[in-house]
Amino acid sequence: MRHLVLVMCAAACSTDNGNAAGDYTVSLTNRDNGCSIMNWTVGASSNATVTLTQSDASVTASVTGLGAVALELVVGGHVYTGKISGDTLDLNLFGTRSNSTGNCTYTYNSEIHAVLDGNVLTGQIDYHTATNNSPDCAAIKDCRSFQDFNGTRPPQ
């Protein structure tokens, strides 16, 4: 009887994660630029290609093409890692490209928050700074720039 209860709990407690894997064509729109990222025009749109791979709840998003070049220049990488829970994805890209202003040294980190609906992925990409906490960082401490996006993949 104890084993039956464990099996029932395991079945009831498990999460049925969506299948996010695939090649996406993504349309991005720049929104607020609270971090003063260079060459960022609010309202400007661009396109990118992204390949998502998935193993159970673990997801990797590899941005390719010109989108990868832009991310490398700003953040210092182009591959996000994270999790899917149900149809919700949360992915991170921790910056490695160092920037400085005065005695402030910082990197940009990026997060993807998305929802999968069939072959459509929508959400936001947030950019924020990680600083050395110098007083010279006051203008960018806790800043946030973000983009809205909508991506599609061929039918599965």
C-alpha angles and dihedrals in degrees: 000000000000090000091051090054091050092049092048091049092048091052094045095043097048119103119229101219121201122243105252097166117123148077113294133195105212131198114203130194121195113231130172115359100202091154094054094235108189120253091015114141115189109236095019116134132210139168131235139176120231132184116206120198122187138195111181104303096344116099132185122194115197114192112210137190122016091344089063091050091051092049092048090053095048106028105017098240142052105205121090123197130194147102143297120216112186101317096332121103126197115183134171138205114189113208124242101172107101121218130182142194117180106319092338116108118185148157131209118242121196134206131191118209110185145159123215118216109176105298095346125092118191133174148090137299112212125199122195137162132254107202140185087242094245114158085243088069093067094106094056103029110122091000123154132200120179147182130206115222143188120193133183134193130194113274112281 
